[in-house]
């Protein structure tokens, strides 16, 4: 979507000034309108001011004042409102927003990147106070570039942006330490004697999946191992996806002694597959580890060993970044995670002869 802020007297847009200066529209806006509070280097400032003079750009002050008038709405964009993972994040966001008399508008993309962009356009049109992106970021470079373009327009108009997880854009970001969590889960299984470990992963285009897989691979390398492609199955980040991926893995590798699922929904599906489809006892024959420690994890049978993510605190902290005065540079924070050991893991059984 093209961002156009037209000068009242000359018809020259802010986008034209930015293009002429070879800078982003957000940088041009910071120089000419003082928006977002972030500093601009002397060289960039000079280029923008010279471009504005060359094009005879004149700022439309009334339009700028209108653009900067914000509502009390914060847009929270997630993948799936039915997923307890996003529900926990939303709880933290809403609790903090309520304390500051702000209203949270929740929108679900169902992992459709185009819908995420559409929501951003609508929130900008409605002059929302802020946008918080809480779904896992997508890795497609074209999408990331377009997302950055939309967010630059939103912030140029005076809005604030924060992200849960790395979305590849210039915005304040808070995220659980996914790599560390995956490494903890792998180390736990390794210490129990498991060497034939299958991994159930979500869609590869999600940044969260890549971060967690990177943690698994790093932990294996530290122990002299590697993740064989035959030991990895990807499916939807859901219970059904986990059940499907577990069945696929055991058809390829019936000798696996452990499964590491990269979210709790997939782990729940894996437990169902082992019990009902494959006839494998957990943890006597196969150990299972999840990721997230969602509320139902301890009520599964057996209770799920999993990586506990501080999801409500993540939502709270992301909202706090929105409420803080913007800094001169992007702020990124990684929140600590921990492994919660329950009864779905046990020492690896000795191989049968």
C-alpha positions in Angstrom: 0.0 0.0 0.0 1.5 3.3 -1.0 2.0 5.8 1.8 1.1 9.3 0.6 1.1 12.5 2.7 0.5 15.4 0.4 1.8 18.9 0.9 -1.0 21.4 1.0 0.5 24.0 -1.4 2.7 22.1 -3.8 1.1 18.7 -4.2 4.4 17.0 -3.4 4.0 14.0 -1.1 6.2 13.0 1.8 6.9 9.7 -0.1 8.3 11.7 -3.0 10.6 13.6 -0.6 11.8 10.3 0.9 12.4 8.7 -2.5 14.3 11.8 -3.7 16.5 11.7 -0.5 16.9 7.9 -0.7 15.5 7.3 2.8 12.5 5.7 4.3 9.3 7.6 4.8 9.6 7.2 8.5 13.0 8.9 8.4 11.7 11.7 6.2 8.8 12.2 8.7 11.1 12.4 11.7 13.1 15.1 10.0 10.2 17.2 8.7 7.5 16.5 11.2 9.4 15.5 14.4 7.4 12.3 14.6 8.3 9.2 16.7 10.9 11.0 18.9 13.9 9.1 17.5 17.0 11.0 16.4 18.2 11.2 12.9 21.9 11.5 11.9 23.2 14.7 10.4 23.8 13.3 6.9 20.3 11.8 6.6 18.8 15.0 8.0 20.8 17.1 5.4 19.6 14.8 2.5 15.9 15.0 3.6 16.0 18.8 4.0 17.7 19.3 0.6 15.1 17.0 -1.0 12.3 18.9 0.6 13.7 22.2 -0.6 14.3 20.9 -4.1 10.8 19.6 -4.4 9.3 22.6 -2.7 7.6 20.4 -0.1 5.5 22.2 2.5 4.2 20.4 5.6 0.4 20.4 6.0 0.3 21.3 9.7 -3.5 20.7 10.2 -3.2 17.3 8.6 -0.2 16.4 10.8 -2.2 17.4 13.9 -5.1 15.2 12.8 -2.8 12.3 12.0 -1.2 12.5 15.4 -4.6 12.4 17.3 -4.8 8.9 18.4 -7.7 6.8 19.9 -7.4 4.7 23.0 -7.3 1.5 21.0 -4.4 -0.9 20.9 -4.5 -3.5 18.1 -3.3 -6.9 19.1 -2.7 -9.2 16.1 -2.3 -12.9 16.8 -2.5 -16.1 14.7 -5.4 -17.9 16.4 -7.6 -16.7 19.3 -8.4 -20.3 20.2 -4.8 -21.1 20.9 -4.0 -20.9 24.6 -0.5 -19.7 23.7 -1.9 -16.5 22.3 -4.5 -16.3 25.0 -1.8 -16.1 27.7 0.0 -13.4 25.8 -3.3 -11.5 25.3 -4.0 -11.7 29.1 -0.7 -9.9 29.8 -1.3 -7.3 27.2 -4.9 -6.6 28.3 -4.0 -6.4 32.0 -1.4 -3.8 31.4 -3.6 -1.9 28.9 -6.4 -1.8 31.4 -4.1 -0.2 34.0 -3.5 2.6 31.6 -7.2 3.0 30.5 -6.5 1.6 27.0 -8.8 -0.8 25.1 -7.3 -3.8 23.3 -8.8 -4.9 19.9 -7.9 -8.5 19.2 -7.5 -9.7 15.6 -6.6 -13.2 14.4 -4.9 -13.8 11.1 -5.1 -17.6 11.0 -1.5 -17.5 9.8 -2.5 -15.6 6.6 0.2 -12.9 6.1 -2.0 -10.9 3.8 -4.7 -10.6 6.5 -2.0 -9.3 8.9 -1.3 -6.5 6.4 -5.0 -5.8 6.0 -5.4 -5.4 9.7 -2.5 -2.9 9.9 -4.1 -0.8 7.2 -7.4 -0.8 9.1 -5.8 0.1 12.4 -3.9 2.9 10.8 -7.1 4.3 9.2 -8.8 4.2 12.5 -5.9 6.0 14.2 -5.2 3.3 16.7 -2.8 4.3 19.5 -0.6 1.3 18.9 -0.2 -2.1 17.2 1.3 -5.2 18.9 2.2 -8.0 16.6 2.1 -11.2 18.7 2.0 -14.0 16.1 5.2 -15.6 15.1 6.9 -13.7 12.3 7.0 -14.9 8.7 10.4 -15.4 7.0 9.4 -14.5 3.5 11.6 -11.4 2.6 9.0 -9.8 0.3 6.4 -10.0 3.1 8.8 -8.6 5.7 9.6 -5.7 3.4 5.9 -4.9 2.9 5.3 -5.3 6.6 8.1 -2.8 7.4 6.6 -0.4 4.9 3.2 -0.5 6.6 4.6 -0.1 10.0 6.8 2.8 8.9 3.6 4.6 7.8 1.9 3.8 11.1 4.7 5.2 13.2 5.1 8.2 10.8 1.5 9.1 11.7 2.4 9.0 15.4 1.4 5.4 16.3 3.5 3.0 18.3 4.5 -0.5 17.4 5.9 -3.5 19.4 6.4 -7.1 18.6 6.3 -10.4 20.4 9.1 -12.4 18.7 11.3 -11.3 15.8 9.3 -10.1 12.9 12.3 -8.8 11.0 11.2 -5.1 11.2 12.4 -2.0 13.0 10.3 -2.2 16.1 10.7 -2.8 19.8 10.6 -6.5 20.4 10.3 -8.9 23.4 10.5 -12.6 23.1 10.9 -15.8 25.2 14.4 -17.3 24.7 13.2 -20.0 22.2 16.7 -21.2 21.4 17.6 -21.7 25.0 14.3 -23.5 25.6 14.9 -26.0 22.8 18.4 -26.6 24.0 17.1 -27.3 27.5 14.6 -29.8 26.2 17.2 -31.6 24.1 19.7 -31.7 26.9 17.1 -33.3 29.2 16.4 -36.1 26.8 20.1 -36.6 26.2 20.8 -36.9 29.9 18.1 -39.6 30.1 20.1 -41.6 27.6 18.0 -40.9 24.5 20.0 -40.8 21.3 17.2 -41.6 18.8 15.2 -38.4 19.2 12.5 -37.3 16.7 11.5 -33.6 16.4 7.9 -32.4 15.6 8.1 -28.9 14.1 5.6 -26.4 12.9 5.6 -24.6 9.5 9.1 -23.7 8.3 8.0 -20.2 7.3 7.6 -19.2 11.0 10.5 -17.5 12.7 9.6 -19.2 16.0 10.0 -22.7 14.4 13.4 -21.8 13.0 14.6 -20.4 16.3 13.6 -23.5 18.2 15.1 -25.8 15.6 18.3 -23.8 15.8 18.4 -24.5 19.5 17.9 -28.2 18.9 20.7 -28.3 16.4 23.1 -26.3 18.6 22.5 -28.6 21.5 23.1 -31.7 19.4 26.3 -30.3 18.0 27.6 -29.6 21.5 27.1 -33.3 22.2 28.6 -34.6 19.0 25.3 -35.3 17.4 23.2 -33.9 14.5 19.6 -33.7 13.5 19.1 -36.1 10.7 16.3 -34.9 8.2 14.7 -38.3 8.7 14.2 -37.5 12.4 12.3 -34.3 11.6 8.6 -34.0 10.6 6.8 -30.6 10.1 3.1 -30.1 10.2 0.6 -27.5 11.5 1.3 -26.1 15.0 -1.8 -27.9 16.3 -2.8 -31.1 18.1 -3.9 -32.6 14.7 -0.5 -31.6 13.2 1.4 -33.2 16.1 -0.6 -36.5 15.7 0.1 -36.5 12.0 3.8 -35.7 12.3 4.3 -38.4 15.0 2.7 -41.0 12.8 4.9 -39.9 9.9 8.1 -40.1 12.0 7.5 -43.6 13.4 6.7 -44.9 9.9 10.2 -43.8 8.9 12.0 -44.3 12.2 10.2 -47.0 14.4 13.3 -47.2 16.6 12.8 -43.6 18.1 12.9 -43.5 21.9 11.9 -39.8 22.3 9.9 -37.1 20.7 10.5 -33.3 21.1 7.5 -31.3 20.0 8.1 -27.6 19.3 4.8 -26.6 20.9 2.5 -28.2 23.5 -0.4 -28.7 21.0 1.8 -30.9 18.9 3.0 -32.7 22.0 -0.7 -33.5 22.9 -1.2 -34.8 19.4 1.9 -36.9 19.7 0.7 -38.5 23.0 -2.6 -39.4 21.3 -0.8 -40.9 18.3 1.5 -43.0 20.5 -1.3 -44.2 22.7 -4.1 -44.8 20.1 -2.4 -45.2 16.7 1.0 -46.7 17.5 0.5 -48.7 20.7 3.6 -47.2 22.3 3.7 -46.7 26.1 4.8 -43.2 27.4 7.3 -42.9 28.9 8.3 -46.6 29.2 8.9 -46.9 25.5 8.9 -43.3 24.2 9.5 -40.1 26.1 7.7 -36.9 25.0 8.7 -33.2 25.6 6.6 -30.2 24.7 7.2 -26.5 24.4 5.1 -23.7 26.1 3.8 -25.2 29.4 0.2 -24.2 28.5 -2.4 -24.7 31.2 -3.5 -28.1 30.0 0.1 -29.5 29.9 0.0 -30.9 33.4 -3.4 -32.5 32.9 -2.4 -34.6 29.9 -1.8 -38.3 30.5 1.0 -38.6 31.3 1.6 -35.1 32.5 3.8 -33.3 30.0 7.4 -32.4 30.5 7.7 -29.1 28.7 9.6 -25.8 28.4 7.8 -23.1 30.4 7.5 -19.8 28.5 6.7 -16.6 30.5 3.8 -15.8 28.1 1.7 -13.5 30.3 4.9 -11.6 31.3 5.8 -11.4 27.6 2.5 -9.7 26.8 2.9 -7.4 29.7 6.4 -6.4 28.8 5.5 -5.8 25.1 2.7 -3.5 26.2 5.1 -1.7 28.6 7.4 -1.0 25.6 4.6 0.6 23.8 3.8 2.8 26.8 7.4 3.8 27.4 8.8 6.8 25.5 10.4 5.6 22.3 14.1 5.2 22.3 16.7 6.3 19.7 17.3 2.7 18.7 15.2 -0.5 18.6 14.9 -2.2 21.9 15.0 -6.0 22.0 14.5 -8.1 25.2 14.8 -11.9 25.6 12.9 -13.3 28.6 14.2 -16.4 30.4 12.6 -19.8 30.1 12.8 -23.0 32.2 12.2 -26.8 31.8 9.4 -28.3 33.8 9.9 -32.0 34.2 6.8 -34.2 34.6 6.0 -37.8 34.0 6.1 -37.9 30.2 9.9 -38.5 30.2 12.0 -41.3 31.6 15.4 -42.9 31.0 15.7 -44.5 27.6 14.9 -48.2 27.5 17.8 -50.5 26.7 17.6 -51.6 23.0 16.1 -55.0 22.4 18.4 -57.7 20.9 
